[in-house]
Amino acid sequence: MEKLRTPITVNAVYILLLGLITLSPGMVSSVFGYAVGDAGVLRVLSGTLLGLGVLLWGIASNVSKYGGLAMHVVIATAIGTLWLLWGWAGHLFTLRNAGVPIIINVVLAAWVWSARPKS
């Protein structure tokens, strides 16, 4: 169960950083090269990412108690990846906007999956 702590902590840090980046349309533009059309939607996204990051941090802080949620973390990461792919396929995002986050999500999901408790 302890081997689950590191991948979920890394996932939490990544999501928290995304939440901080999405606090500012200027930061989103600098990091992702994406011109934000609606700062209000960006704030909702930021709040959601920050909340998810705190939840992941809590899971990582007590993997003996919450490690059973690892599969749910993988599913949540997969959903985010599918939405990025959907946006890319629909020409909402360029490869620069979606490519690196997709790769990071796949790596994190695989890492959590491989470290999850087997029952």
N, C-alpha and C positions, 0 to 999 in steps of 0.2 A: 504493500500500500504506500510506503514511503517514496517509492520511485515515481509516484504520481504527483508528488508535491512540486517538483521542478517544472514539468511541462505546463501544469495549470498556473503556476506562478508566472512563468514567461507569458502565457496567454493573457493573464490578468494585466500584466505590465503593458503588453501590446495594446490591449483594448483600452486601458486607461490613457495611454499616449494618444490613441485615435480620438478618444473623447476630448482630450485637451486641445488637440489640433483642430477639431471641428467646432471649438468655441469661437473661432474667428474665420470669417470668409477669406481674409488675407492669408492666413496660415494654410487653409485648404488650397488656395490658389498656388501658393509657394511650394507646398509639398506634393500635391497631386496634379497641379496644372489644370485645375477644374474651376471654371468661373461659376461661383455660386449665384443662383438666380433668386433664391428665397432664404434669407437669413433666419427666418422663423423656423422653417423646416430643419435648417442646420442646427439650431438650438435644441430642437426636439431630439435630433439624432445624437447630439453631444450628450444630452442628459441621459438618453438611453444607453449609450456606450459607457459613460461614467458609472451608471448604476450596474450594468453588467460586469464592468471591471471590478467593482467593489464586491459583488457576489462571487466572482471567480476568486478574488483574493481571500474571501472567507472560506471557500471550499479548500483552497490550497493551504490555508492556515490550520485546518483540522481535517486532513485527508483520512485519518482513521475513522472519523465520524461521517464525513461527507463524500468520501471517495467513491461511493456507489453512484454518485451523480456524474461520473466520468463519461458514461455513454451519452448523457444528456448534453454535456459540454461538446462532445464530438458532433452531435446532431445540430446544436446551435451554430457551431462553426460551419458545418456543411450548409445550413440554410443561408448563412451570410455569403458563403462562396457561390451558391446557386444564384442568389440575387445579383451578385457582381457579374456573373456570367450572363445572366439575363439582360442586365444593363449594357454589357459589352455587345452582346448579340443584337440588341435593339438600337445600337449606335448612340446610346446615351453616354457611354464612357469610351475613352480610347484605351489602347493597351497600357499607356502610362498611368491612366486613372485606376485601372482594374488589375493589370497584370501582376504587379508585385504583391498587392493584398491577396490575390487569389493564391499565389505561390505560398505566401506566409500562412494563410488559412489551411491549405492542404498539408503543409509540413506540421503545423501545430495539431491539427486533427489526427494525423497519423501518429504523432508522438504521444498524445493523450491516449489514443486507441491502443497503442502498443504497451503503455504503462498501466492500463486500467486493470482493476482486480478481475481475475477470472473466477467465475463461480461454477 
